Amino acid sequence: MFCARDEKNSLGATLWFNIAHYALRPWPWIITGLVALAVYSPHGGLHPSEAFAANPQQGYVMVLRDYLPPALRGVMIAAFLAAFMSTLGTQLNWGVSYLVNDLYRRFLAPKKSERHYVAIGRAFTIGLVLVSGYVAGQLTSIGQGWRIVFELGVGTGAVYILRWYWWRINAWSEIVAMIVAAAVTLVLGNASLRQYLGLSKVAFTGNEPVVFAKTLLFTLSCTTVAWVMATFLTPAESEQKLIAFYRRVRPTVHGWKKIARLVPEVAEVRDLGSNAFDWVMGCLMVYCSLFGIGKLVFGEWLVGGLLLGVAALAGWLIFWDLSRRGWQSLSGADRPSAASK
């Protein structure tokens, strides 16, 4: 997005990423999983496997092992290692940058040399590797790790989005949301901890998807109540910071009227309805592309074609709306100041 030539190309790249990431990329994985079921399932598979029955997560690697020629098998293993190291390096550098720049440098040692901060960053990197290794060792599956990520995200997602639309949300809102989401996730996922805290009765019943859904809703409710209370119980950010943010970001004025009155020379932005329309069309485009491709894969040509047609229509409506509004308006570059009118 930052490397694009202009707003039009930047948004086009964003839409293409979402289609490629959420609609195209999953299907090779899904097809491979279906092949594993058809080949290794103990119930009617071509080559029933007890190992697959005991641990279906091995299916992808079993297909790789049995059906790829040696050269491509090596390429796949190299790709797995590259993806793993890329993700590992990204997360470590990201986490260390938070710890050094936002915590250590800001609050603990604000006037040290750059050499000192680099050394501390290396120490934090080693610490994160050890901690993440321990956490990974406690997980029973990759799915469990993703569920934890979802539970943390559902608790903090609302405050991360609403901070762009409401001036009153402050740093404490986000901090409390992160802490409460992590605490609720930890407690719900650890029966021994619930018993120690006297919360042994806090448990959900049903099959695995139902329990997961109930857990998400409970985490969302607890976190939302906590960060809303923190927002009103703690002071707002300083007017200086809020004005600087408003000038630079130009958020929609509906949740920023108090700050907008302090800077009347900045033209008010009222594009919430249009942005919501484009958001709905974007979701429709991605999901219809995902399921439309799936229908084509399984030979349901009519339904697949209709879904892809709806996806194309949604994409065209986004293009039409943004062309109507003006692509430069996305960055506020063409918005005249109130004083110049």
N, C-alpha and C positions, 0 to 999 in steps of 0.2 A: 504493500500500500504506500509506504513512504517513498519507494523508488519509482513509482508510476509518474508519468509525464504530467498528468493533471487529474482533477477530480473524477472525470468520466472514466479514464483508464483505471484509476484506483478502485472505483466501485465495481467496474467490470471484473477486475482481478479478484475482488472479494466474492462476487457472485460465482465466478468460475471455481474458486477454491472450495466454496461450500458444496457445489455440485460434484466436483471431483472427489472431495473428502468424504461426503456423506452419501452420495448416490452411486458413484462409480467404484470407488475403492473397496467397499464392503463385499461386492459380489464375487470376486475371486475367492475370498475367505469363505463366504456362504457356500459356494459351489463345492469347494474342497471339503467343507464339513459334511455336506450332503453325500459326497462321494465316499467319505469315511464311513458314514452310516450304512450306505448301500453295500460296501465291501466288507466291513469288519463287524457289523452288528451281529450279535449272537442269535437274533430273531430274523432269519431269512437273508443274512448277508452272504455275498459270494464266497468270502473266506472268513468265517466267524473267528473272532479273536477273544480269548479270555482276558488278555491285557487291555483291550479296548473296552470290554464290558466292565472291568474293574476301574478304569480311569479313562473316560471318553475324551478327556483333554489331550490325550496322546494321539488322537486321530489325525491331526494335521501333520505331525512329524512322521507318522506311519505311512501316510500317502506320499509324503516327500521321499521317504526311504525306499518305498516299493515301486514307485512309478516314475521317478525322475531318473534320467541317465546320469552317470557319475559326474560329468562336467557341470550340468545344471545343478546337481545336488551341491557341488562345491560352491557355485555361485550363490545358491540360496543360503547356505551356512554363512558365507561371507556377508551377505545382505543382512541376515539376522544379527550378526556381530556388529556390523556398522550401525544398524538402527539402534541396537542396545547401547552402544558407546555414545552415539549422538544424543540419545535421550538422557543418559547418565551424565554426560558432560554439561548438557543444558541445565538440568535440574541442580547439579552441584554449583555451577557458576551463578545461577539465579539465586539459589538459597544463600550462598556466601555473600553475594552482593547485598542482599537484604540485611544479613547479620552485621556486615562491616559498615556499610554506608548509612543504613537506617537505624541501627542500634548502637554498635560500638563507637563509630566515628561521631555520631550525633550526641550521644548521652554520656559515654564513658571516657573517651579520649579524643576530644575535638581538635586538638592542636598538635598532633603528631605529624611526623614526616610521611611522605608517600611510601618510602621504604618500609616504615613501620606497619602501615596498613596492608601492604602486600604480604608481609610476614604473618600478620594476624589472619589474613585471608587464607593463606596456606594452612595454618593451624585449624581454622574453621572447616576447611575442606576435608582434612583428615577426620575431624570430629563428625562431620556429616556422613562420611563414608561408613564409619563405625556404627553410628546410630541407625542409618538406613539399612545396613547389613543386619543388625539385630532385628529391626522391625520386619524386614523381608523374611527372616528366619521364623518369625511367629505366624506368618500367613500360611494358610493351608492350600491356597490356590490363587491364581491370578484374578479369578472372579471375585474373591474376597477383597483383594486390594482395590478393584474397581468399585465395589460396593462402598467401601470406606470413602473413596474419593467422591462418589455421588452424594453420600450423606453429608460430608463436609460442604460440598458445593450447594446443595439444596438449602442449607442453613444460611449461607452467606450470600447467595446469588441476589436476593432481593435488595439488600443494602448496597451491593456493588452497582446495581443498575439504577436504583433510585437516587443515588448520590449525584447523578447528572441532572436530575429533574427537580430536586428539592434542596434549597440552600441550607436548610437547618441540619442536615446530616453532617456529622463531624468525624474526626479521627476516632473518637471513643466509640461511635456507632459501629465502625468496622472492627475495631479491636475486640469489643464485647461480642460481636457476631462470630468472629473467628474462635474466640475462647469457648463460648457456649456451645457452638456447633461441634468443636473437638471434644468437649467434655461429655456432651450427650451421646455422641458417637461411641466414645470409649466406654461409657457406662452401659449402654444398650448392648454392646458387643462383648461384654465380659461378665459372665454370670457370677464369678467369684467376687468381682468388684461390687456388683449389685447387692450381693448377700452381705458383704462387709459394710456397705452403706445403709443397710436396712431396706433396700429397694428390691428385694427378691421377687415381690409380686408384680413388678413392672416388667412384664414379658408379653409378647404378642403371640397369638395362636393362628394356625392356618398353614397352608403350604408355603414353600420358600418365597415365591413371588408376592404372595399376600403379606407375609411377614415383612418383607423388604419394603413394600409400599406403605404399610403402617408405620414402619420405622422412619421412613422419609417424612411422612406427614407429622409425626411426633417431633422429630428433630426440627422441621420447619417451624412448627408452632412455638416450641420453646425458644428457638433462636430469634424469631421475629418479635416475640414479646420482650425478650431481653434487650435487643438493640433499639427498639422503639423507646423503652424506658430509659436506656442510657442516653439516647438522643435528647430527651427532655430534661434529664437530671444533670446533664453536663453543659457547660457553656458552649455557645456556637463558636465557629472559627472567627477570627478577627475580620472586621469589615475590610481591612486592607487586602487580606488574602482572598476574600470572597469577591471583591471588586476586580482584582487581578485575574481570577479564574473566569469571571463573567466576561471581561473584556476579551480574553483569549479564546474561550470555548464558544461563546455566544449560545448558551443553552436556551431552549424554549422558555419563554418568559413566565409561563403559568405558575411554576413553582419558585420563581426567582423575582417576583414583583418587588419585594422589599429592596433587593440589591439593584434592580433595574431603576428604581426611583433615585438612587444615589448617583447614577451615571446616565442622565437623560440624553447625553450626546451619542450614546450607543443605540443604534436602531434595535427595536424589540423584534425578536424572532417568534413567530407563531406557526410553527410547522409540525406540531405534534400530531394532528390528524393525518397529514400527508405521510409523515414518517411511519405512523402506525399502519397505514394502508400498505406501504411498501414492505414493511416487516411481515405482514400477513401474506402478501403475495410471494415474498421470498421463501417463507416456510412452505407455502403451497408448492412452489416450484421445486424445492429440494425433495420434499416427500413424494410428490407425484413422479419425479424423476427416479427416485429410489424404487418405488413399487412398480412403476411402469417398466423399468429395465427388468425387474424380477418377473413380471408377467411375460415379457418377451422371451426370457431365458426358459420359462416353462411352457412356451408355445401358445400362450393365450394372447394371440396377436391383436384381437379387437380391443380387449380391455387395456392391454399394454399400450397400444397406439393412442387410445383415448386419454390415458393418464399422461403420456408424454405430450399430447396436444394441450392438455390443461397446463402442464409445466411450461410449455412454450408460450401459452397465452399469459400466464402469470409473469414470465420474464419480460414479455412485450409490454405489459401494463406498467411494470417498474420503469422500463426505459421511457415509455410515454410520459409517465408522471414526472420523472426527473428532467426530461427534455422540456416539458411544459414549464416547470419551475425554474429551470436554468441550472446547468451543472455547476457553474461557479458559485451558486448560492449555497452549496454544501459546505464551503469553507468560510462563508461570510465575506468573501472578497469583493462581492458586488453590492453589499448592503450599505447604502449611504447613511451617514450619521443623521440623527434627528436634528442637529443644529444646522445641517446644510439644506434641509428641506424648506 
